[in-house]
């Protein structure tokens, strides 16, 4: 009985630490949460029970606001590069999508003029004359057509 009372604070402390930094797996071991979760019920990013500050939880997944990314080292949402609408890191080469008028090309947002597209070599090229604006890698991929 004395041994149990001696170890009870250690057991409770270990339990408390695991519930705030991880979860108990099927073997009874304390396993870490996904880095984006503050608390969790499993190892996947879809098993968050709470999120870090400034993050929102949608379907048990923690998300940073638009134009920010999750910095796992700081456990916070940090700003994307100014050209990025969404990103995976802080630099101009971490973009996943772009603010207008930038055009996305291989992780970068290029400052192409309106009514242009980025070709396969990463150069800005004019849209076809029938397009008001175009996208992707074709001058005829109109996102808006000109009114004749």
C-alpha positions in Angstrom: 0.0 0.0 0.0 2.8 2.4 0.8 4.5 1.6 -2.5 1.3 2.5 -4.4 1.0 5.8 -2.5 4.6 6.6 -3.2 4.2 6.0 -7.0 0.7 7.5 -7.3 1.9 11.2 -7.8 4.4 10.0 -10.5 1.7 8.0 -12.3 -0.7 10.9 -12.2 2.0 13.3 -13.4 2.9 11.0 -16.3 -0.8 10.6 -17.2 -1.4 14.3 -17.0 1.6 15.0 -19.2 0.5 12.5 -21.9 -3.0 13.9 -22.1 -1.7 17.3 -22.8 1.1 16.3 -25.2 0.0 13.0 -26.7 -2.5 10.2 -26.5 -2.4 6.6 -25.2 -2.1 4.1 -28.1 -3.6 0.6 -28.1 -0.5 -0.7 -26.3 -1.0 1.8 -23.5 2.1 3.9 -24.4 2.0 7.6 -24.6 2.4 8.6 -28.3 2.8 12.2 -29.6 0.1 14.1 -31.4 0.5 15.4 -34.9 2.5 18.6 -34.6 -0.5 20.7 -35.7 -2.6 19.5 -32.7 -2.3 20.9 -29.3 -4.2 17.9 -27.8 -5.4 14.8 -29.7 -7.0 11.4 -29.6 -4.7 9.8 -32.2 -1.5 10.4 -34.2 -3.2 11.9 -37.4 -3.8 15.6 -38.2 -7.5 14.7 -38.4 -7.6 13.6 -34.7 -7.1 16.9 -32.9 -9.1 17.6 -29.9 -7.7 21.2 -29.4 -5.6 23.6 -31.4 -3.0 26.2 -30.8 -3.8 29.9 -30.6 -5.2 31.5 -33.8 -6.0 28.1 -35.3 -9.5 26.9 -36.1 -10.6 23.3 -35.7 -12.7 22.0 -38.6 -13.6 18.3 -38.6 -11.0 17.7 -35.9 -8.2 19.2 -38.0 -6.4 22.4 -36.9 -6.1 25.0 -39.6 -4.2 28.3 -39.8 -6.0 31.4 -41.3 -5.5 32.2 -45.0 -2.1 33.6 -45.9 -0.4 31.9 -42.9 1.2 28.5 -42.4 1.8 26.4 -39.3 5.3 26.7 -37.9 5.8 23.5 -36.0 8.9 24.8 -34.2 7.1 27.8 -32.8 3.7 26.0 -32.6 2.0 29.0 -34.2 0.6 30.3 -37.5 3.1 32.5 -39.3 2.7 34.8 -42.3 3.2 33.6 -45.8 5.3 35.6 -48.3 3.3 38.7 -49.5 2.7 37.2 -52.9 1.3 33.9 -51.5 -2.4 33.4 -50.8 -1.7 30.0 -49.2 1.7 28.5 -48.4 3.7 25.8 -46.7 6.4 28.2 -45.4 7.6 31.8 -45.2 9.5 32.2 -48.5 8.3 33.1 -52.0 9.1 29.5 -53.1 6.7 28.1 -50.5 3.5 29.3 -52.2 0.6 26.9 -52.8 -1.6 29.6 -54.4 -1.2 33.3 -55.2 -2.8 36.7 -54.5 -3.9 38.5 -57.6 -2.3 39.6 -59.9 0.4 37.0 -59.2 0.4 33.8 -61.3 1.4 30.4 -59.7 4.3 28.5 -61.2 6.1 25.6 -59.5 5.7 26.8 -55.9 6.3 30.5 -56.8 4.1 33.4 -57.5 5.2 35.4 -60.5 4.3 39.0 -61.0 2.8 38.6 -64.5 0.6 41.4 -65.9 -3.2 40.9 -66.1 -4.2 39.2 -69.3 -1.2 36.8 -69.3 -0.3 33.3 -68.2 2.9 31.5 -67.2 4.3 29.1 -69.9 6.1 25.8 -69.3 9.5 27.6 -68.9 8.2 30.0 -66.2 7.8 33.1 -68.5 4.8 35.4 -68.6 3.1 35.3 -72.0 0.1 37.2 -73.3 -3.3 35.5 -73.4 -5.1 34.9 -76.7 -6.9 37.9 -78.1 -10.2 36.2 -77.4 -9.5 36.1 -73.6 -9.9 38.9 -71.2 -7.7 36.9 -68.8 -6.4 33.3 -68.9 -4.8 30.7 -66.6 -2.7 27.6 -66.4 -0.3 27.1 -69.3 -2.3 28.0 -72.3 -3.1 31.3 -74.0 -6.6 30.0 -74.8 -7.5 28.8 -71.3 -9.8 31.8 -70.8 -11.0 32.6 -67.3 -12.9 35.5 -68.8 -13.7 36.1 -72.4 -13.7 39.5 -74.2 -17.0 40.9 -75.2 -17.0 41.6 -79.0 
